Amino acid sequence: MSVPVAKEVKKEILNKIEGGQSVKEVAEQYGISTKTVYRWLKETKDSYVSAKQYNKLKRENELLKKLLGMAVLELERKKK
């Protein structure tokens, strides 16, 4: 029988894995199965991007396009 894990603890576990710790190490530390952790990882990857994240990525993409355009123009000026 599995015991429910608090959302905060689940988030902490996933953050540790994202930070570079191994799934096995973190699972042992918290006394849960690696299978459970891998299921949580799959669920987070399958979830949708929030509107806030989407807008941030959109702004970042626009900035990168501008920077690339400026770099291309600078290269063209140096060629002439």
DORO-303669 format. One line per field, with one value per residue: residue number from 1; x, y, z of N, C-alpha, C in turn. Coordinates in steps of 0.1 Angstrom, whole numbers. Atoms other than C-alpha are relative to their C-alpha. Example, Ala and Ser with C-alpha at 12.3 -4.5 7.8 and 13.67 -1.06 7.14 Angstrom:
2
pos <- [1; 2] .
nX <- [9; -9] .
nY <- [-12; -11] .
nZ <- [0; 0] .
caX <- [123; 137] .
caY <- [-45; -11] .
caZ <- [78; 71] .
cX <- [9; -8] .
cY <- [12; 11] .
cZ <- [0; 8] .
//
This chain:
80
pos <- [1; 2; 3; 4; 5; 6; 7; 8; 9; 10; 11; 12; 13; 14; 15; 16; 17; 18; 19; 20; 21; 22; 23; 24; 25; 26; 27; 28; 29; 30; 31; 32; 33; 34; 35; 36; 37; 38; 39; 40; 41; 42; 43; 44; 45; 46; 47; 48; 49; 50; 51; 52; 53; 54; 55; 56; 57; 58; 59; 60; 61; 62; 63; 64; 65; 66; 67; 68; 69; 70; 71; 72; 73; 74; 75; 76; 77; 78; 79; 80] .
nX <- [8; -8; 4; 0; -12; 4; -4; -12; -11; -1; -7; -14; -6; -2; -10; -13; -4; -3; -13; -11; -1; 6; 13; -2; -5; 11; 10; -4; 0; 14; 7; 10; -5; -5; 12; 8; -6; 0; 13; 2; -7; 8; 12; -4; -3; 13; 9; -1; -8; 9; 0; -11; -12; 1; -3; -14; -7; 3; -8; -14; -2; 0; -13; -11; 1; -5; -14; -5; 0; -10; -13; -1; -3; -14; -9; 1; -7; -14; -3; -1] .
nY <- [-12; -12; -11; -12; -9; -14; -7; -7; 10; 5; -11; 0; 11; -3; -10; 6; 8; -10; -6; 9; 12; 12; 4; 11; -7; -7; 9; 7; -10; -3; 12; 3; 8; -7; 1; -11; -12; 0; -4; -15; -7; 1; -8; -14; -3; 1; -11; -11; -12; -10; -13; -8; 6; -2; -14; -2; 6; -9; -12; 4; 3; -12; -7; 8; -4; -13; 1; 7; -10; -10; 6; 2; -14; -4; 8; -6; -12; 3; 5; -11] .
nZ <- [0; 1; -8; 8; -3; 0; 13; -2; 0; 14; 7; -5; 6; 14; 1; -2; 12; 10; -4; 4; -8; 7; -5; -10; -12; -6; -4; -13; -10; -5; -3; 10; 11; 12; 10; -3; 4; 15; 4; -2; 11; 13; -1; 2; 14; 8; -3; 9; -4; -5; 8; -4; 6; 14; 3; -3; 12; 12; -1; 1; 14; 7; -3; 7; 14; 2; -2; 12; 11; -3; 2; 15; 6; -3; 9; 13; 0; 0; 13; 10] .
caX <- [0; 14; 14; 5; 34; 28; 30; 58; 79; 71; 83; 114; 122; 118; 139; 167; 167; 165; 195; 216; 210; 202; 167; 179; 197; 167; 143; 163; 167; 129; 120; 100; 104; 123; 92; 72; 97; 100; 62; 62; 89; 68; 37; 56; 69; 34; 19; 12; 33; 16; 6; 32; 60; 47; 48; 83; 95; 79; 96; 129; 125; 118; 149; 171; 158; 166; 201; 207; 196; 219; 248; 241; 240; 273; 289; 276; 290; 324; 324; 320] .
caY <- [0; 34; 63; 97; 122; 158; 181; 201; 169; 157; 191; 190; 155; 165; 196; 176; 153; 183; 197; 166; 140; 105; 91; 61; 84; 106; 78; 60; 93; 98; 61; 58; 36; 47; 36; 62; 89; 80; 82; 117; 127; 114; 132; 165; 162; 154; 185; 216; 248; 275; 308; 325; 301; 304; 342; 342; 318; 340; 371; 353; 340; 375; 389; 361; 369; 405; 397; 373; 400; 425; 401; 393; 431; 436; 408; 423; 457; 442; 425; 458] .
caZ <- [0; -10; 13; -3; -5; 2; -29; -13; -7; -43; -56; -35; -48; -84; -79; -65; -95; -118; -99; -108; -81; -92; -90; -70; -45; -39; -38; -11; 8; 10; 13; -19; -50; -81; -101; -83; -90; -127; -129; -114; -139; -168; -155; -153; -188; -201; -185; -204; -203; -182; -198; -178; -190; -225; -225; -209; -237; -263; -251; -248; -284; -297; -279; -294; -328; -324; -311; -340; -365; -349; -351; -388; -396; -378; -398; -430; -421; -414; -448; -466] .
cX <- [9; -5; 1; 12; -5; 5; 13; 12; 2; 8; 15; 8; 4; 10; 14; 5; 3; 14; 12; 1; -7; -14; 1; 4; -11; -11; 3; 0; -14; -8; -11; 7; 4; -11; -9; 6; 0; -14; -3; 8; -7; -12; 4; 4; -12; -9; 2; 8; -11; 0; 12; 13; 0; 4; 15; 8; -1; 8; 15; 3; 1; 14; 11; 0; 6; 16; 7; 0; 10; 14; 2; 3; 14; 10; 0; 8; 15; 5; 3; 11] .
cY <- [12; 11; 13; 9; 14; 7; 7; -10; -5; 10; 0; -12; 2; 11; -5; -8; 10; 7; -10; -13; -11; -4; -10; 7; 7; -9; -7; 10; 2; -13; -3; -8; 9; 0; 12; 13; 1; 3; 15; 8; 0; 9; 15; 4; 0; 12; 11; 12; 10; 12; 9; -5; 3; 15; 4; -6; 8; 12; -3; -3; 13; 7; -7; 3; 13; 0; -7; 10; 10; -6; -2; 14; 4; -7; 6; 13; -2; -5; 11; 9] .
cZ <- [0; 9; -8; 5; -2; -13; 2; 0; -15; -8; 3; -6; -15; -2; 2; -12; -11; 3; -2; 9; -7; 6; 11; 13; 7; 5; 13; 11; 6; 2; -10; -12; -11; -10; 2; -5; -15; -5; 2; -11; -13; 1; -2; -14; -9; 3; -9; 6; 5; -9; 3; -6; -15; -4; 3; -12; -12; 0; -2; -15; -8; 2; -7; -15; -3; 1; -12; -12; 1; -3; -15; -7; 3; -9; -14; -1; 0; -13; -10; 3] .
//
